[in-house]
């Protein structure tokens, strides 16, 4: 669940940008729930939810993309390429902002 929630942060930010909306500001103890049909909503975790996330979740990198294709979600984290540059810094070659 933590993986999904963390990944969703980037997904919704990209989705919001594509729609001309401001990115969401995800505060501490907040998460994003994504349903199989691609709908997403921001949620606030109580103490029990926080404990569950800390016990069962996986920490993610600070830069990631969640991508939907063919009804499935894919996650990619930014990483250093062989030439020393970061993958997302080269994103102009393969991704763009906006709709």
PyMOL commands that set and color helices and strands:
alter all, ss='L'
color gray80, all
select helices_A, chain A and resi 2-18+47-56+87-93
alter helices_A, ss='H'
color red, helices_A
select strands_A, chain A and resi 30-34+40-44+64-69+72-77
alter strands_A, ss='S'
color yellow, strands_A
deselect
rebuild
show_as cartoon
